Amino acid sequence: MIMKSLYSKFAFITIMIMIVSGIVSFFISNVYYQVKLKQQNDEKITNFALEMADFASKHPSISLQDYFGHIGVIGYQILLINQEGKKIYFGSSFRRTNLPEVVQERVMNGEVYHGIRQFPHKTFVTGFFANELSNSIGVPFQYQNKKYALFIRPDIKLLFNEMHILFGWLLLLSILLSIFMVLISTKYLIEPIRKLNMATKEISEGNFSIRLNIERKDELGHLAANFTKMSEKLAKVDMLRKELISNISHDIQSPVANIKGYLDLLENNDKQDPDKQQYIRIMHSEADRLSKMTKQLLLLSSVESKRDLMNVSKVDISGLLKSVIHQYQWSILEKGIMISYELPDAWVKGDASLLYSLWENLLTNAIKYNYQNGTIDIELLETVSDIIVVFKDTGIGLDEKQIERVFDRFYRADASRERSVEGTGLGLSIVKSIIDLHHGKIEVKSQKGKGSVFKVSLPKL
């Protein structure tokens, strides 16, 4: 119903534009006729009338009846008045013989009457085609020593009779064809909008697989292409949302089930103290796991909500990295990892707390998935436009498919990681979100079983 309304409105407005344009063009043409063409027409017919009068004056032997009769036949309306006041008409008759007597007397006495030029300022249809005696040219002449007044105008009906019919048909056909083409073109323009409206309805009902068959190179084509890209992204977001809910449910349910199971065991008084202590340690571990997951979720939510609330300042990247390394020195030593770093002074514009979380997650990720007695190398480089930080480890690594999804929430590259390391699958998602907030980028290179390289680029001050 909306599309039909839009179609009707578009067609109506276009047709109205055509009508208004026609009316405006008509009045502009009328002004042009009144200002310029009327003067030219008057001058042309006046010259013709003077030549006729001059010819009659110089040839007293000709018959005025025959002479003006022939001119009337070829397309002119003529009134001849002699000095006695006798009137003779040649050619087709005038619709109105509304010529004042005073005008006839003045022409008889030697004046030229410019009736075409002086005709009232009406529409050019009336002015040019008005078959009236007052809309003529009057010139005096003498024939056989007698005074005559000659009034003449073109016989428009005779000259343009067939053209009137042709122009009439042309005008009618132009109007009909224009309206037909407007209706067709409007349907062509509105059809993609109708499809977009239907597609929007499908998406609102949860169908993200819709594809638009709109092959156009104009703005509507670009809109359709962008709409298709949007639906693809929404489909991916919906898939990630479902996966996120599934992963959260699984990751929370697992430690809760373990804690509940060990609490049931502790209720059994037959257990020895060493067993009870072990159960308590396991429950502490599972509680810590839940706490860490909650903190990571809160941090991720905080990062995404900080897009307009970032505490931006000049941040010392080298100082932040050294602070993170010192904080996790015990974890590095406990695993026997050899860490080396080269951190010259470098500054960026950003949120210090978020950037600290960025380096913290990258370092803890390198520690978690490293082998015992492995190595970690951290390098800080400076280019013309960026500050680059590289984390290189000798850990378990990733394959190409795992690299593609490594920044997805709750994604773990290897199912065995769930038990072998205490990961939540949120660390690298947080890293990617923080880098996006700072208009930077991150690259990952990795080889299964040989380690990974994470390269972060941030814009310089």
C-alpha positions in Angstrom: 0.0 0.0 0.0 2.9 2.3 0.8 4.6 1.6 -2.5 1.3 2.2 -4.4 1.0 5.5 -2.6 4.6 6.4 -3.5 4.1 5.3 -7.1 0.9 7.5 -7.3 2.6 10.4 -5.7 5.7 10.1 -7.9 3.6 9.8 -11.1 1.3 12.7 -10.1 4.2 15.0 -9.2 6.0 14.2 -12.5 2.8 14.8 -14.6 2.1 18.1 -12.6 5.7 19.2 -13.4 5.1 18.5 -17.0 1.8 20.6 -16.9 3.4 23.5 -15.0 6.4 23.4 -17.3 4.1 23.6 -20.3 2.2 26.5 -18.8 5.3 28.4 -17.9 6.8 27.7 -21.4 3.6 29.0 -22.9 3.7 32.3 -21.1 7.5 32.7 -21.8 6.7 32.1 -25.5 3.9 34.7 -25.3 6.2 37.3 -23.8 8.8 36.6 -26.5 6.1 37.0 -29.1 4.8 40.2 -27.7 8.3 41.7 -27.2 10.1 40.7 -30.3 8.2 38.5 -32.9 5.2 40.8 -33.1 7.4 43.7 -34.1 9.2 41.6 -36.7 5.9 40.3 -38.1 4.5 43.9 -38.3 7.6 45.1 -40.1 7.6 42.3 -42.6 4.0 42.7 -43.6 4.3 46.5 -43.7 7.2 46.2 -46.2 5.2 43.7 -48.3 2.1 46.1 -48.3 4.3 49.1 -49.3 5.8 47.1 -52.2 2.3 46.1 -53.3 1.1 49.7 -53.1 4.2 51.0 -54.9 3.7 48.4 -57.7 0.1 49.4 -58.1 1.0 53.1 -58.2 3.7 52.6 -60.9 1.5 50.4 -63.1 -1.7 52.4 -63.7 -2.6 50.1 -66.6 -3.1 47.0 -64.4 -6.5 46.0 -63.0 -6.6 46.4 -59.2 -9.4 43.9 -59.1 -7.2 41.2 -60.8 -4.0 42.2 -59.0 -5.3 42.1 -55.5 -7.5 39.2 -56.4 -4.5 37.1 -57.2 -2.7 38.2 -54.1 -5.7 37.2 -52.0 -5.8 33.8 -53.6 -2.2 33.0 -52.6 -2.8 33.6 -48.9 -3.7 37.1 -47.9 -6.8 38.9 -46.7 -7.2 42.4 -48.3 -9.5 45.4 -47.9 -9.2 48.1 -50.6 -11.0 51.5 -49.9 -11.1 54.2 -52.5 -11.5 57.9 -51.9 -15.3 57.7 -52.2 -15.3 55.2 -49.3 -16.2 52.1 -51.4 -14.8 48.9 -49.8 -13.7 45.9 -51.8 -12.6 42.6 -50.0 -10.2 40.1 -51.5 -9.2 36.6 -50.3 -11.1 35.0 -47.4 -13.4 37.2 -45.3 -12.5 38.8 -42.0 -14.2 37.4 -38.9 -14.6 40.9 -37.6 -14.4 44.2 -39.7 -13.9 46.3 -36.6 -11.8 49.0 -38.1 -12.6 52.6 -36.9 -13.5 55.2 -39.5 -10.8 57.5 -38.2 -8.1 54.9 -39.0 -9.4 54.6 -42.6 -9.2 58.4 -43.0 -5.7 58.6 -41.6 -4.4 55.9 -44.0 -6.2 57.6 -46.9 -4.4 60.8 -46.0 -1.0 59.2 -46.1 -0.3 57.5 -42.7 0.7 53.9 -42.3 -1.5 51.8 -39.9 0.4 49.3 -37.7 -2.6 47.2 -36.5 -0.5 44.1 -35.9 1.9 45.9 -33.7 -0.8 47.7 -31.8 -3.1 44.7 -31.4 -4.0 44.3 -27.7 -1.6 42.3 -25.6 -3.4 39.0 -25.3 -2.0 35.5 -25.7 -0.1 35.0 -28.8 -2.7 32.5 -30.1 -5.2 35.4 -30.1 -2.7 37.9 -31.3 -1.2 36.0 -34.2 -4.3 34.1 -35.3 -6.9 36.8 -34.7 -8.8 37.1 -37.9 -9.8 40.8 -37.4 -9.5 43.8 -39.7 -8.0 45.8 -36.9 -5.2 43.2 -36.7 -3.8 44.3 -40.1 -1.4 46.7 -41.8 -2.8 49.7 -43.6 -0.8 51.7 -46.3 -1.9 54.5 -48.6 -1.2 54.6 -52.4 -2.4 56.4 -55.5 -3.8 54.7 -58.6 -4.7 56.7 -61.7 -4.6 59.9 -59.7 -7.0 58.6 -57.1 -6.3 57.9 -53.4 -6.7 54.4 -52.0 -6.2 52.8 -48.6 -4.9 49.2 -48.6 -5.4 47.0 -45.5 -3.7 43.5 -45.6 -2.9 40.6 -43.3 -1.8 37.0 -43.9 -4.5 34.4 -44.2 -3.4 32.2 -41.3 -6.1 29.7 -41.8 -5.2 29.2 -45.4 -1.4 29.1 -44.8 -1.4 26.9 -41.7 -4.6 24.9 -41.9 -2.8 21.5 -42.4 -0.1 22.6 -39.9 -2.9 23.3 -37.3 -4.0 19.7 -37.6 -0.4 18.4 -37.5 0.5 20.5 -34.4 -2.7 19.4 -32.7 -2.0 15.7 -33.2 1.6 16.3 -32.2 0.6 18.0 -29.0 -2.0 15.4 -28.1 0.4 12.5 -28.9 3.2 14.2 -26.9 1.0 14.5 -23.9 -0.3 10.9 -24.0 3.1 9.4 -24.7 4.7 11.6 -21.9 2.1 10.4 -19.4 2.6 6.7 -20.5 6.4 7.0 -20.3 6.1 8.7 -16.8 3.9 5.8 -15.6 6.4 3.2 -17.0 9.5 5.0 -15.7 7.9 5.5 -12.3 7.2 1.8 -12.0 10.8 1.1 -13.0 12.1 3.5 -10.3 9.8 2.4 -7.6 10.2 -1.4 -8.1 13.6 -1.6 -6.4 12.2 0.4 -3.4 9.4 -2.1 -3.3 11.9 -5.0 -3.2 13.9 -3.2 -0.5 10.7 -2.7 1.6 9.9 -6.5 1.3 13.5 -7.3 2.2 13.4 -5.1 5.2 10.3 -6.8 6.4 12.0 -10.2 5.9 15.0 -9.1 8.0 12.8 -7.7 10.7 11.3 -11.3 11.0 14.8 -12.8 11.4 15.4 -13.9 7.8 19.0 -12.7 7.0 19.5 -14.9 4.0 17.6 -12.7 1.6 19.3 -11.6 -1.6 18.1 -8.7 -3.8 18.1 -9.2 -7.6 18.7 -5.5 -8.4 21.3 -5.0 -11.0 21.6 -1.2 -11.4 24.5 1.3 -11.5 22.7 4.2 -10.0 22.0 5.2 -6.3 19.3 2.6 -5.9 21.7 -0.1 -7.2 24.3 1.1 -4.6 21.6 1.1 -1.9 20.7 -2.5 -2.8 24.3 -3.6 -2.8 24.8 -2.0 0.6 21.6 -3.6 1.9 22.8 -7.0 0.8 26.1 -6.4 2.6 24.2 -5.3 5.7 22.0 -8.5 5.7 25.2 -10.6 5.4 26.7 -8.8 8.4 23.5 -9.2 10.4 23.5 -12.9 9.6 27.0 -13.2 10.9 26.1 -11.1 14.0 23.1 -13.4 14.6 25.3 -16.5 14.2 27.9 -15.0 16.6 25.1 -14.1 19.1 23.8 -17.6 19.1 27.4 -19.0 19.4 28.1 -16.5 22.2 25.0 -17.6 24.2 25.9 -21.2 23.7 29.5 -20.6 24.8 28.6 -18.6 27.8 26.1 -21.2 28.9 28.7 -24.0 28.5 31.5 -22.1 30.1 29.4 -21.1 33.1 27.6 -24.4 33.5 30.9 -26.4 33.5 32.5 -24.8 36.6 29.1 -24.5 38.4 28.5 -28.3 37.8 32.0 -29.1 39.1 31.6 -27.0 42.2 28.2 -28.6 42.9 29.7 -32.0 42.4 32.5 -31.4 44.8 30.2 -29.9 47.4 28.2 -33.1 47.3 31.3 -35.0 47.9 32.3 -32.8 50.9 28.9 -33.6 52.4 30.1 -37.2 52.7 31.8 -37.3 56.1 33.6 -40.5 55.2 36.1 -38.6 53.1 39.6 -38.2 54.5 41.1 -34.7 55.1 43.5 -34.8 52.1 40.6 -35.6 49.8 38.6 -32.8 51.2 41.5 -30.3 50.8 41.9 -31.4 47.2 38.1 -30.9 46.6 38.3 -27.4 48.1 41.3 -26.5 46.0 39.4 -27.6 42.9 36.4 -25.6 43.9 38.6 -22.5 44.4 40.1 -23.0 41.0 36.6 -23.3 39.4 35.4 -20.2 41.3 38.5 -18.3 40.1 37.7 -19.4 36.6 34.1 -18.1 36.9 35.5 -14.8 38.4 38.0 -14.3 35.6 35.3 -15.0 33.0 33.0 -12.4 34.6 35.8 -9.9 34.7 36.6 -10.5 31.1 33.0 -10.1 30.1 32.7 -6.9 32.1 35.9 -5.6 30.5 34.7 -6.4 27.0 31.4 -4.7 27.7 33.2 -1.7 29.1 35.4 -1.5 26.0 32.4 -1.5 23.7 30.5 1.1 25.7 33.6 3.4 25.9 33.4 4.5 22.3 32.2 8.0 23.2 33.6 8.0 26.8 37.3 7.3 26.3 39.7 9.2 28.6 42.1 10.2 25.8 45.5 11.5 26.7 49.2 11.2 25.8 50.2 7.6 26.7 53.7 6.2 27.2 53.6 2.9 25.4 57.0 1.8 26.6 56.1 2.5 30.2 52.9 0.6 29.9 54.6 -2.5 28.4 57.3 -2.5 31.1 54.6 -2.3 33.9 52.7 -5.3 32.4 55.9 -7.3 32.1 56.8 -6.6 35.7 53.3 -7.5 36.9 53.5 -11.0 35.3 57.1 -11.6 36.0 56.2 -14.4 38.4 54.1 -16.2 35.8 57.0 -16.0 33.3 59.5 -17.4 35.8 57.1 -20.1 37.0 56.9 -21.5 33.5 60.6 -21.0 32.9 60.0 -18.7 29.9 62.8 -16.6 28.6 61.5 -13.1 27.8 63.4 -10.4 25.9 62.2 -6.9 24.9 63.4 -3.8 23.2 61.2 -0.8 24.3 62.4 2.6 23.3 60.3 5.6 24.3 57.2 6.0 22.2 53.9 7.9 22.7 50.4 7.6 21.3 47.1 9.3 21.9 44.6 7.0 23.6 43.0 5.7 26.8 45.8 4.5 29.1 43.6 1.9 31.0 42.4 0.3 27.8 45.9 0.2 26.3 47.2 -1.5 29.5 44.5 -4.2 29.1 45.5 -4.6 25.5 49.2 -5.4 26.4 48.1 -7.4 29.4 45.9 -9.7 27.3 48.6 -10.2 24.6 51.3 -11.0 27.2 49.1 -13.4 29.2 48.0 -15.1 25.9 51.7 -15.6 25.0 52.4 -17.0 28.5 49.4 -19.3 28.6 49.9 -21.0 25.2 53.7 -21.2 25.3 55.6 -24.3 26.0 57.5 -24.9 29.2 60.9 -23.1 29.0 59.8 -21.3 25.8 60.6 -17.7 24.8 58.7 -14.4 24.3 60.1 -11.5 22.4 58.6 -8.0 22.6 59.7 -5.3 20.1 58.6 -1.7 19.8 59.1 0.0 16.5 58.4 3.5 15.1 57.4 4.4 11.5 56.5 7.7 9.9 52.9 7.3 10.9 52.6 4.4 13.4 53.9 2.9 16.6 54.3 -0.9 16.1 54.4 -3.4 18.9 55.3 -7.0 18.1 54.7 -10.0 20.5 56.5 -13.2 19.3 56.2 -16.5 21.2 57.3 -20.1 20.7 54.0 -21.6 21.8 51.6 -24.1 20.3 50.6 -21.8 17.3 47.6 -21.7 15.1 46.6 -23.0 11.6 45.1 -20.8 8.9 41.5 -21.6 9.8 42.1 -20.9 13.4 43.7 -17.5 12.6 40.5 -16.5 10.8 38.4 -16.8 14.0 41.0 -16.1 16.7 39.3 -12.7 17.5 35.8 -14.2 17.9 34.3 -14.2 21.4 34.7 -17.5 23.3 36.6 -19.0 20.4 39.3 -21.5 21.4 41.6 -22.7 18.6 42.0 -26.1 20.2 39.4 -27.9 22.3 42.1 -29.3 24.5 42.9 -25.8 25.7 39.7 -25.8 27.8 41.4 -28.1 30.3 45.1 -27.6 29.6 45.0 -23.8 30.1 42.7 -21.4 32.0 41.3 -19.5 29.0 38.0 -17.8 28.6 38.1 -17.2 24.8 37.6 -13.5 25.4 41.1 -12.1 25.6 41.8 -11.6 21.9 38.2 -10.2 21.4 39.1 -7.5 23.9 42.4 -6.9 22.2 40.7 -6.4 18.8 38.0 -4.1 20.3 40.6 -1.9 22.0 42.7 -1.6 18.8 39.6 -0.7 16.8 38.7 2.1 19.3 42.2 3.5 18.8 41.9 3.3 15.0 44.7 0.8 14.8 45.1 -2.6 13.3 46.4 -6.0 14.3 48.0 -8.8 12.2 48.6 -12.4 13.2 51.1 -14.8 11.8 51.3 -18.3 13.2 52.5 -21.8 12.5 51.1 -24.8 14.2 53.5 -26.1 16.9 56.1 -23.3 16.3 54.5 -20.2 17.8 52.7 -17.0 16.9 53.5 -13.3 16.1 51.0 -10.6 16.9 51.8 -7.2 15.3 49.8 -4.2 16.6 49.9 -0.8 14.8 48.7 2.3 16.5 48.6 5.9 15.0 51.3 8.2 16.3 50.5 11.5 18.0 
